[in-house]
Each structure stands twice: as C-alpha cells, then as structure tokens.
Amino acid sequence: MSGRIPREFIDELLVRVDIVDLIDSHVPLKKTGNNFVARCPFHVEKTPSFSVNRKKQFFHCFGCEASGNAISFLMDFSHLDFIEAVEDLAGFVGVEVPRVSTEYQPAQKKEDLNSLYLLMEQVAVFYAEQLRTSDAGKKAVEYLKNRGVSGDCANSFMIGYAPDEWKALETRFNPKLLLEAGLLVSNEEGRAYDRFRGRIMFPIRDKRARIVGFGGRVLDDSLPKYLNSPETPLFHKGKEVYGLYELLEKNAKPQRILIVEGYMDVIALAQCGINYAVAALGTAASQAHLDLLFRFSSELVFCFDGDKAGRAAAWRAMEPAFSSLKDGRQIRVMLLPQQHDPDSLVREEGVDGFIDRVQASETLSEYFFGHFSNELNLSEMEGRAQLVIKAKPYLEKLPDSVFKEMMFDRLKELSGLGRLDILDNTATLASKQNVKQVGKRSQDNSRLSSARMAVALLVQNPRLAELLDQRELDWSELGFPGVALFKSILSMIADNNSANTAVLVECYRGAAEEKSIKALALLDLPVPDAGIEAEFFDALDRLIIQDQEAVLARLLNKGKLDAEEKDLLRKTLAAKSLVQKNRNL
C-alpha cells in the first residue's frame, strides 16, 4: 500500500495504545511495583530484566539494552519495518491506517492489494495441484526427486508446476488481476498469455507469509533457465529474498544467514537440514537485502560458486556490504571449489563438511584485502598506489566504528603509507582537531546534573512544556549546558502536540538526538508524581541562576563596560532577582 502515513495518525496511535496490553499479548508480563516485567524476548536470560513502564509507554531491557515504544517493540519482536509495524499496531487498536497520496505515487486501495494477495495464494495452490496431478507435472516431480527434494520439502516451500499452456491461468482467474500481479503478459497486439509456462514454480513469500511473486525454472536446457515475476504492487525484487519466511519458521533468531545464488540452492540445503539459507531474486544482493537480513541475524555469509561468475558476484556484493556494516554486524565470504554449487558440495562433503566450510569462511576484511593482494602486485609502488585508490572508497562507506579504524590501519600497513595522513579516517581527523573542545565539554559535565534532571523530567512529562510557557523565559539569553537540546524538545512538543514520552521519542526516530532522548526517557528519576513540577522548576531555576552568575562574573571582572554591556548587566541582575523571588515563594 503506497502513500505517506500522516504524522498526526502515528502520534494518535501511540496515545491510543497501551504498551502494557500490547506487549502482554506477545510476552506475558508480571506487575512489579510501578513496572511490568518479563524475561526479555530479544535475548536468552534466566531472570527477568525486561521492564515495561505504563506511564512512559516505554520498554527497556537492562540485559541487552533494547528499548523503545510500541512501534519499536513490534519492529524488533515481529521483525517488521516501520510501516509494517504501524500497520500491525493499527490492527491491534482496531483502526485503519490513513494514507496521504502523492502526485507521483497514487495510493493503492487496501482492498485491491488484498485481492492481489488472495490471487497469488490461489495461483500457488493451482500450481501445487498441477505438480501432483497433471501428467506434465510428473516430469517435474521426477526432476525434483533426482535433485534430492522430498515431498515434505516441496510442500514446505509450496513448490508447484506451471502447465505448458498459453492460457492456463486466464481461464481460471480474473485476467485484470493476473495482469496486475505480473502473471499474464500482454503483447503488442494487446493479447494476454501466461508468463510462466512449462516451469517448476517457486512461490516467493514475504516474512509475513504472503506470496508476493514467483520464480520459475525450466526442466531442460532452454533459456532463460530461471524467470522471475516482474515488479508489481506486491513484488520488488530489490527488497525481497527467497526462503526468508521458511527460514524464520524454523528459527526466528538464526545465528547466521547464508546468502546463496539460486532457489534450488536454498531448497537443497534445507533438504539437508541447513535451514538458514536465502537467495537474492535474480539480482545482485543490495543494501536493502542486507539490512533486511541483519534484522534477524548479526552474521551474514555470502556463499557463491567458485567459477568466474560466482567470484564476480561476490565482489559486486562488497559495495552494499560496506554500506550496511554497523556495529555488531559481521559479514563473511565463502567461495566454493570450482565446478561446485551448494547442492553438489553438500552431497560430496556431507552436511558436517559443508558446515565446517561455512564456519571457516573468510571474514570480510580477509576477503577484501585478499582480493587486492591477488589482483595487484603490492611489491611495486604502482601496485600499492592502485590499492589505495581502489580500496579507500569502500572503507569510507563504513560507519564510524573501531572496525573502520582497523580497516584503515590495515590499508596503511599494506600500502606503506602509515606515516602519511592521506589515509586517515576523516572522523578520526575531526576528532583530533577538536580534542580541546572535547576536553572542555568533559570539564563542563560536572555541571550537567541539574540540566540532566530538568531535561529528563521534560522528556518523561511533556505536559510540563505548557506550564513552562507561563514563565515567559527569554531562551535567547540562556546558554547553560544542554539548553540546545532543551529548546529542541520544547519545539518538538509544541509542533507535534506530544502527549506522552512514547510520542515524543517517536518524533526523534532517525534524528541525531534520538539516542540522547531515549537515554533521558529511560532515566529512573527519584521523584514522586506529586513532586514532579516542583523538582522540574527547581532544577531549571538552578540552571538559570548558574547561567546568570556566569554572565555577571564575566561582566564584573571586565571592569569598564560599554553601554550595551551595562544594559545586559541591569537585565541580568533584574532577572536573577526575579528567579530568586520565585524560588522563595
């Protein structure tokens, strides 16, 4: 379903839902004091460290540090992207998700998509029946048996057979929907015919078990050997992988995911009990593919044939691989021996031998630098120069991390440029240049206690923003530590009418301040509900007084003041007097 989801709806949804009820429907909660606790669903633990706070509408695990609001929980627990999580949350509450269409992407009606999903399911059932009952289907069954595919495995993957007919589908299903789903092809004369004919059919299911497309394989050597569904409202091959649903059915949190080249590779490995393989759909692995898979496992292993095409495919995967490598993620590369694919290798070496190869596969760093070592003569200056030119663009795609620093260090070592700053990580250079400013900020940290208290209370009680309006503060004159974040939060509350912590945190999703806002939301503040307002304004007044005293000290120490500075001195003294008067009331 296309079209933007209005921000107002998301905020309203987070106000309407009770996160305790939502999480309790997935993970049974037990009330302990003001919170609800359970064993964390995101890591294995013996004692509960997963806590849900009804007032904040927020969850946090003290073991694995997972945290967030209702949308974040559904994204992590059900492995959904943001849009899918909003849709599921709306379903939980019992409301429809509105969409704002755009000029270039008109909204698709939900009932139209449901009709397409139903059609895909019906066609898959038809193909499966053809495999079991038709005479031509028997040849396909024989082919699968020769490849070692059992009946149970075929059923698990819903394998079917498309009759070698031009209108097998059109006579049974709605032609208009078949065209929209990519199952019919219309020629230049406007005549429609079945896209898939005389092929073994592999339904492609998304992680929510919905069939979004098909892949078809011929039984002989005719070309094209494989044919995939085209881009449709349901199917985007750059974002889907084959076998993910089946993988998650076996293990929702696999230790690693193996990325292979074809449908039969996935099925052959599953037949042998290796149930953690997926395949890109007739295209190179993209960053969208990798980001999708990293939501389910922290380790991905590229498994490619050892021939020229397989080695080229492995290297093409490097660009998206470097872009997707965040902290906690790992990628390995496994190139198979010549003349072998996963199916033939697991048959020759057995399951244990194949798994040993997976576990011994090269790390990304080993493969990456090994590729250049084999391609370039690093004993020559020209070869080392080419190494720098070719390798550096990849390394710059890495997010700032220890791994990125180590990769740059390795490049320096191999190129012999260790003493030159030409290979210094840009982030490291910036850090070195700002070391004085960093030191200064660390000295100011001792003064952040009042700021931290005030900002945390505001994050956890957005209603305080309304009371703050009554103070008529001149924010342009204030410069206490944390004032920029304080003003940002006030602005966000005003602009989005943030009713609770969950809504406020959602407003910062993907923003630079998101991590800080989450940390403030999670602070356990020793303030009773009845004392929140008093504690908030007391902390804020302390900050304002500290700021005013700093201004006064600077002006008084200067000695002779100009007219503008004298005016500032009078205003600051009057403001300080007013704040102290309010504190004494």
N, C-alpha and C positions, 0 to 999 in steps of 0.2 A: 504494500500500500504506500503510495507516494504522497508527498506534501509534507510541509513542516508542521510539527506539533506545537501549538501555541504555548509559550512560557507560562501564561496565566493558568492553563489547564494543568500543567505539571505541578505548579505550586498548590493549586486547589486539591489535586490528587494527594499530595503529601500531607495536607491538612486533614483531609477526609479519612485517610487510612490510619489505623492504629498499628504501629510496627510490632507491638507485642502479639496482637492477633495474627498478623501476617507470618511472623517467624514461628510462632507456636503451631501454625498449620503445617510447617515443614520440619521443625525441630521442637519437640516438647520442652516447654520452659517450666521452671520452678521458681516461685517468688521467694526472694531472699532480701529482706529489708525493703529499700526503695527500688531495687532492680529485680530483673528476672534472669536466671542463669541456666546454662546447659553446657554439655560438652560441645566443644567447638565443631561445627560441621566442615570446617576448612582444614583441619589437621587432626591427627590422632592424639588423643590425650586420655588420661585415666581419671583426672579430676576436673570438674567444670571450671573453665576460665573465660567462657563466652558470656558476656553480660549485655542485657538489653534494658535501656532506660526509657520508660514511657513518657516522662516529662520532656526529655530532649528529643524523643523519637529517633534514637540513635543506638547502634550496637557497636560493641568493641570486644575483641578477644585479647586478653592480656598475654596469651601464649604466642600467637602468630602475628599479632598486631593488625589483623583485619578489622576494618571499621567502616561505618557509613550509615546511610539512611535506608529506607525501604527499597528504593531503586537499586542502590549499591548491593543490598543483600541478594536481590533477585538476579542481578548480573553475575555475582560470584557463585551463588548456590546453584542456579539453573544454567550457568554458562551462557548467558544471553548478552546481546549487545544492548546499548542504551535504549533504542527504540523498542526492541522486543521486551525489555524489562518494563517499560512504561505501559506497553500493551497488556502484559500479564498483570501488572498492578491494577490497571483499569478494570480488567476482567475480575480480579479479586474483589474490588469495590462494587462492581456491577454497573459500570458506566462505559459509554462508547468513547473512543479516542477521536477528538475532532482533528481535522487537518486543514491547513491553510495552503491552498494550491498556489502554484507559481505560474508565471507566464510561460515558462519553458518546460514545465513538468506538471501537466494537469493531474489532479488527484484521481486515483483509481478507486472505484467503489469497492467497499469491502465485500459485498455480495458477489461482485464479479470475480474477485480473487478466490473466494470460497468455491465458486463454480469451477474455476480452473484447477484448484487443488483436488476437488472431487473427481473431475475428469481424469486427471493424472492417475489417481488411485484406481479408477475403473479400467483405464487402459493397461495399467500394470497387471491387474488381475486377468485381463483378457490375454495378455502376452504369456502369463504364467500358465494359463489353461492351454494355450496353443503348444507350449513346450511339453506338457504332459499328455495331451490327447491327439494332436494332429500327426499325420504321417511324416510331414516335413520336420515336425518338432522332434521326432525320434532321432533324426540325424544330429540335431543339436544336442540331445541328451547323450548320444554316443560320443560326440566331441568332448563334452564336459567330463564324461567318465574317463576318457583317455587322458584328460588333463588332471585326473585325480579328484574331481569335485564330486562330493557325495550329495545325495538327495537332501539331507538335512542342511548342508551348507548352501545349496542352491535355494532352498526355502528361506533360509536366514537372510540371504541377500535379495530375495524376490526375483531371481533370475527367470527370464522368460524368452519367448521366441516370437519375432515379427514375421508373419506369413509373407511369402514372396509374391505378394499381390499389390496392385496399384491402389485399390480402394477397400482394403480390409477394414480400416477404421471408419471411413466416411459413411459406410452403410450401417454402422452400429452406433455412432456417436454424433454429437452436434458439430457439423462442419465448421461453423463460425468459431466455436471454442477450440476445435482442433487446430485451426489456423493460428489463433492467438497463442496457443500453447506450443507452437512450433512442430506439431506432429503431422501437419499437412504442409505441402509445398505448392505454391501457385506459380504456374509457368507464365510466359509472356502472353499467352493467349487467354489467360485467366482460368485455366483448368487446374484443378487441385488434385494432388495424388499423395499417397503416404510417403513420408520422409524415410522411414525405416522399413526395409523390405528384405526378407531372407536373412535376418541377422539375429544372433543371440543378444538379448536385451538386458541391460543392467540399469535398473531404476536408481536414480540419484536422489537420496533423501537428505534433507537438511537436518540439523541437530534436534529439531522438534518433530522428527519422523515424517514430515510432509514430503511427498515426491515432487521435486521441482524440475526434473529433467530426466533424460535417458542417454545412455551410451549404447551403441550397437556394434557388434563385431561380426564380420563375415565368417563363414565356415570353410572358405577356400582361400586362395591367394589373391583374389581380386582386390582392387583398390577403389576407394580407400578402405584399409583394413578396419579402422575404427571411425565411427561417425557419432558426433555428439549433438544434443539439442542446441539450437541457436539461442541467442539472447532473447529472453521473453520477460514479461512482467514477473515471472516466478524465478527465472534462472539467470544467474550471472556467473559465468564460469570463472571469472577472476576472483570470486569471493567464496566459492564452494569447493569442497574436496570430496572425493568419493570414499565411502567407507567410514566417515566420521560418526554417523549415527550408530552403525553396527559396533564400532569400537567403544563408544560410550555406553552402549547397552551391556557390554562385557565388563567394562571397568571405567567408572566415571572419572577416576583420577589416575590415569596411567603414569608410570614412572617416566616413560619416554614415548614419543610417537615417531614411527618410521615413515618417511615420505618416499614412496616408490613411484614408478613411471606409469603403470597401467592398471586397469580394472582386474585383470587376471592375476597380476602380482599380488594385489590385496587379497583376493579370494584364495589363491594358492597358499599364502602364508596363514590365513585364517583357518584353512583346512588342516594345517599342521599345528594349530594351537597358538600361533603367533598372531594375537588379536589386536595388535596396536599399529597396524599399517594403514595408511591412506594414500590416495593418489590425486595429483592435480589433474584437471579435466582437459586434456589435450592442449595445455598451455604451460608455460614456464611457471614455477612457483613464484607468487607475487608476495609483496609485503602484507597485503590483506590476508592471503592464505596463512602466512606465518603468524601474524598477530592473532588470527582466529585460533590456530592450533596452540599457541602459547597460553591461551586462556584455560587449557585443560592439562598442560604438562609444561614443566620448565626445561625439558630437554627434547630437542628435535634432532633426528638423524636423517640426513639425505642419503638415500640408497639408490645409486644409479649403476646401470650396466657399465662394464669396463671398456666398451668399444668407444670409438671416436665420438659418436653421437651422445653417449652417456657422459663422457668427460666434458663435452661442451655444455650439456645440460647442467652438470654440477657447477661449472664456473659461472653460468648465467644466473645461478641462484645466489651468488655471492653478494650482488648489489642489494637485493631485498633483505638478505640475511644480516648484513652490517647495519642496515637501517632499523631493523627490528630488535637488535640485541640490547635490551635494557638490563639493569642489574637483576641478577637472579635467573637470567635466561642463558641457556647453553645450546650451541649447535655443533654437531659432529658430521663428518662426511665419510661415507662408506662406498668406495668404488669396487665393484665386483670383478672377479677374474674375467679375462677375455672369454667370449663365447658363452657366458652365463648370464641369466637373469635370476631374480629371486626364486622363481619356481624351480628352475633346473638346479640351482645351487643347494637349496634346502633338500632336494631329493638326493643329490650326490653326497653331501656332507652331513645330512641329518639335521634335526632341529637344534640339538646342542651345539653342533659345529657352526650353524648359522648364527645362533645367539652369541656364541663366542666372538664371531666376527663383528657383530653389532657392538658388543661391549668394548672391543678393541679398536673400534673405528677412530679415525683421526679427529682430533679437536679442530675447530675452525682455524685456530692460529697455525697449527701444524700444516693443515692442508693449504692454507692461503700462502704462507711463505714457501712451502714446498713446491707449489705451482710455479712461483717465480724462480726458485733455485733451479728447477728443471728447464725452464724456458730461457733463462738469461745466464750469461757467463759472469758470475759475480767475482771472478778473479781479475776481471778487467774493469777499469774505471768507467768505461762506457756502459757496461752491464749494470754496475751499481747505480749509475745515474738513471738508467731506464727503470730500475727497481723503484727508486724514489718517485719518479714521475708516474708510474703505473699504480703503485701501492698507496700513496698518500691520499688520493681521492676517496678510496674505500675507507681508510681509517678515519677520515674526517666525518664520515656518516655515522660513526659510533656515538651514542650518547655519552656525555661526560661521565667517566667512571674510572675505577682502578684498572679495569681491563683495557680501556682505551690508552691509558698512560703506559701500560706494559707493552701494548702493541706498537706504540711509537718508539719505546725503548728498543724493542727488537728490531725495528726498521733502522734505527740509528746504528745498532750493532752490525747488521748485515751490510749497510751501505758505507760504513766508515765515517759517517757524519756526526758522530757522537758529540763532538766539541762545538758544533755549529747550531745556532738556534733556528735554522731553516726548517728543522723537523720538530720543533717544539709544538706541543699541543696548544692551540690557541687559548683554550680555557686555562691552561697552566700559566701561560704568559700573563694573562689578565690577572690571575691570582697573585703572581709575583709582583706585578706592577702595583697592586692595590694592598700589599701586605701592611702598609702603615695604616690605611683606613680600616682594615680588618682588626688590627690591634687596637685602634681607637674604639671601635664598636665593642670589642670584648671588654674594654675598661668600663664602658657605659652599662654593661649588663647588670652590674650591681644595683643600678637604679631602675631596673625594669620590673621590680616586684609589684609596685603599685599599678604600673601600666598593664602588666600581665593580668592582674586581678580585675581591673576595670574592663579591659577588652574581653576577657573570658566571660565575665558576667554579662556583657552585652551580647556576645555570641549565643550564650545559653539562655538569655532572656531578651529577645529582640524588642519586646514591649517597652523596654527601658528607653528606647530611642524617642518615643512620644514624650516621656517625662523630661528628657534632655532638652527638647525644644523649648520648654518653659524657662530654661536658664539663659537663653539668648547669648550664647558664648560667641566670641569673635575667633573662629578657628584659624583665621589667617595670622593671628598674633601668637599662636601657640606652637611650640616646637619641641615638646617633651618626647622622649624615646617612645616609638610606637604610634605617634599621632597620625602618621600617614595611613596605617592600617585601620586605626580607629575611624578616621574620616571615610575611608573606603567602605567600611562595614555600615556606617550610618547612611551613606549614599545608597548602598545596595538594599538596605532595609526599606528606605523611602521609595526607591524606584520600583521595587518588586513586592512591596507590601508583605514582607517576610513575616509570617505569623508564628513560626517556631524555628528551632535550631535546624531541623531537617530541611526546611525550605531554604533557609539562609545558606547552609552548606551546599545545597544543590545549585544555588546561584553561582557558586565559585567552582563548579565542576570544570576541570580542564584549565583553570586560571592559575597564574603563578602563585597566588596566595592560597590555593586550595589546601596545601599541606599544613600551613600555619593555622588556617581556620579549623581544620579537623582536629589539630592538636589542642586548640583552645576549647573546642566543643567537648573534648574528652577529659579535660582537667576536672579532677574531683575537688570542688571548692567547699571548704568547711563553713558554709554559710546557710543558715536555716531559711526557709522560704519567707518567713516574716521579716527577715533582716536583709533581704537582697537589695532593696532600694537604698537603704541607709549605707550598706557596705559599698555599693557602686559609687554613690556620690561622695563618700568619704575618700575612696581611692582616687577618684577623679580630682577632687579638691586638692589632695596631696600632690598630685602631678602638676596641677596648675600653679600651686604655690611654689613648688620646686622650680618650675619654668620661670615664674615671675622673679624669684630670688636670683636666678642666674642672670636675668636681664638687668636687675637692679645692681648686682655686683659688677657687671660689666660697665654700666654707665657711671657708677660712683667711683670706680677705680680709674676711670679715664681722666677725671679731673675737669677740665674745661669742656663744656658741651655746647653744641650749636643749637639753634632754635628748634630744629626737628627733634634732636635728642632730648632736649628739655621737655618738649611736649610728650614724648614717649615716656619719660620719667614720671611725669604727672599722671598719665593714664595708667601706668603700671602700678603706681602707689595706690591710686583710687581702686583699681581692680582687685589688688591684693587685700585691701581693707574690706571690700565687699565680700570677697570669698571667706575671709576670716569671720566676718559678721554672720554669714550664713552658717558657718560651722558651729558657731556658739549658740545658735538658736535652738 
